[in-house]
Amino acid sequence: MDELLSFEPFEADLWVWTSASASASWHFITVPVELAGQVRSMAGRPAAGPGFGTIRVRATIGSVSWATSLFPDKVSGSFFLPVKQAVRKRAAILSGDRVTVTLALVL
């Protein structure tokens, strides 16, 4: 079993990104910049560096937890947390909802 390092819960909005070139869309939550710095530091990752820069986490919204990765956003300096349809359905959340999220870094 993986070791986890938990962070304080935060509130953020669930939003949708839609591809301009395809009929696909994805749902994300943006991690607050301050928390993103803590996650990056604890994961031992520089703010800018080689590679894609994803960080493995366990995310929780309400009673729903799932394993995923945070995706870096170079524009904001934060991370995007992807929220799959199965998770949204189980957590009963929709785009635009403000949710409380807890992240645990997978070490």
Secondary structure, DSSP 8 states (H G I E B T S, - for coil): ---EEE---EEEEEEEEE-SSSS-EEEEEE--HHHHHHHHHHHT--SS-SS---EEEEEEETTEEEEEEEEEETTTTEEEEE--HHHHHHHT--TT-EEEEEEEEE-
